Amino acid sequence: MKDISVFIVEDEAMTALFMESMLKKKGLKVVGKVNSGEEALTFVKNLKPDVVILDIRLSGDMTGIDTAKKIREEVDYPVQLIFTTGYGDSEYRSMAEQLQPLAFLEKPVNINDIFNLITNCTS
């Protein structure tokens, strides 16, 4: 398996730490985590992760969907997106699907599902 880098955008600190820990245990390289879309844009541009995992609701003024749109507009390489949410709102799902993510997962997410999505899309 190639060295796959992942960046986490999650406003719940415990969820972000758990996700980071579990993905590292599975052999993925977590290059960073932040809790707001504004921070995410700067880091994603500089770190160039293969995959960005985005919660729909974030700290700050930007949602995960806003952040993903900006990533698609401003990042000059192909990055895969995975959305997570604690809300099953069909409106958010519809908006997210327009950005062609790998997945839209409802919380609590299964780390094995995320790992399989990532390794299957980047192999």
C-alpha positions as CSV (number, residue, x, y, z in Angstrom):
1,M,0.0,0.0,0.0
2,K,1.3,3.4,-0.9
3,D,1.8,6.0,1.8
4,I,-1.6,7.6,2.0
5,S,-1.9,11.0,3.7
6,V,-5.1,12.0,5.4
7,F,-6.2,15.4,6.8
8,I,-9.1,15.6,9.3
9,V,-11.5,18.6,9.7
10,E,-13.6,17.9,12.7
11,D,-14.9,20.3,15.4
12,E,-15.4,17.6,18.1
13,A,-11.9,17.2,19.6
14,M,-12.5,13.7,20.9
15,T,-13.8,12.5,17.6
16,A,-10.8,14.0,15.8
17,L,-8.4,12.4,18.2
18,F,-10.1,9.0,18.0
19,M,-10.2,9.1,14.2
20,E,-6.5,10.1,14.0
21,S,-5.5,7.4,16.4
22,M,-7.4,4.6,14.6
23,L,-6.3,5.7,11.1
24,K,-2.7,5.8,12.2
25,K,-3.0,2.3,13.7
26,K,-4.3,1.1,10.3
27,G,-1.1,2.5,8.7
28,L,-2.4,5.7,7.2
29,K,-0.4,8.9,7.6
30,V,-2.6,11.6,9.3
31,V,-0.9,14.9,8.4
32,G,-3.0,17.1,10.5
33,K,-6.4,17.9,12.0
34,V,-8.2,21.2,12.6
35,N,-11.7,22.2,13.8
36,S,-12.6,25.0,11.2
37,G,-12.9,25.3,7.5
38,E,-10.8,28.5,7.5
39,E,-7.8,26.6,9.0
40,A,-8.4,23.6,6.8
41,L,-7.9,25.6,3.6
42,T,-4.5,26.8,4.6
43,F,-3.3,23.4,5.7
44,V,-4.7,21.4,2.8
45,K,-3.0,23.8,0.3
46,N,0.4,23.3,2.1
47,L,0.2,19.7,3.2
48,K,-1.4,18.3,0.0
49,P,-3.1,15.3,1.6
50,D,-4.6,12.5,-0.6
51,V,-7.8,12.5,1.4
52,V,-9.7,15.1,3.5
53,I,-12.3,13.9,6.0
54,L,-14.7,16.8,6.7
55,D,-17.4,17.1,9.3
56,I,-20.4,18.9,7.8
57,R,-20.8,21.3,10.8
58,L,-17.6,23.0,11.9
59,S,-16.3,25.7,14.2
60,G,-16.1,29.1,12.5
61,D,-18.1,30.6,9.7
62,M,-17.6,27.8,7.1
63,T,-19.4,24.5,7.0
64,G,-17.7,21.3,5.8
65,I,-19.5,21.8,2.4
66,D,-18.3,25.4,2.1
67,T,-14.7,24.2,2.9
68,A,-14.9,21.4,0.3
69,K,-16.1,23.8,-2.4
70,K,-13.1,26.0,-1.6
71,I,-10.8,23.0,-1.7
72,R,-12.1,22.0,-5.1
73,E,-11.8,25.6,-6.4
74,E,-8.4,26.4,-4.9
75,V,-6.4,23.2,-4.7
76,D,-4.4,22.3,-7.8
77,Y,-4.2,18.5,-7.4
78,P,-6.8,15.8,-7.1
79,V,-7.9,15.4,-3.5
80,Q,-10.5,12.9,-2.3
81,L,-13.2,14.0,0.1
82,I,-15.2,12.1,2.7
83,F,-18.0,13.9,4.6
84,T,-19.1,12.9,8.0
85,T,-22.2,14.2,9.9
86,G,-24.3,13.6,12.9
87,Y,-27.3,14.8,11.0
88,G,-29.1,12.8,8.3
89,D,-30.4,15.9,6.6
90,S,-31.0,15.2,2.9
91,E,-30.3,18.8,1.9
92,Y,-26.7,18.5,3.2
93,R,-26.3,15.2,1.5
94,S,-27.5,16.6,-1.8
95,M,-25.1,19.6,-1.6
96,A,-22.3,17.3,-0.6
97,E,-22.9,14.9,-3.5
98,Q,-22.4,17.7,-6.0
99,L,-18.8,17.8,-4.9
100,Q,-18.3,14.1,-5.8
101,P,-17.0,12.8,-2.5
102,L,-15.9,9.3,-1.9
103,A,-18.6,9.0,0.7
104,F,-21.1,10.8,3.0
105,L,-21.1,8.9,6.3
106,E,-23.3,9.4,9.3
107,K,-21.8,9.4,12.8
108,P,-20.7,7.4,14.5
109,V,-18.5,6.5,11.6
110,N,-16.9,3.1,11.3
111,I,-13.2,3.5,11.0
112,N,-13.0,0.3,8.9
113,D,-15.4,1.9,6.4
114,I,-13.2,5.0,6.1
115,F,-10.1,2.9,5.8
116,N,-11.6,0.7,3.1
117,L,-12.8,3.7,1.2
118,I,-9.4,5.4,1.3
119,T,-7.4,2.3,0.4
120,N,-9.7,1.3,-2.4
121,C,-9.7,4.8,-4.0
122,T,-6.0,5.5,-3.8
123,S,-4.6,2.1,-4.8
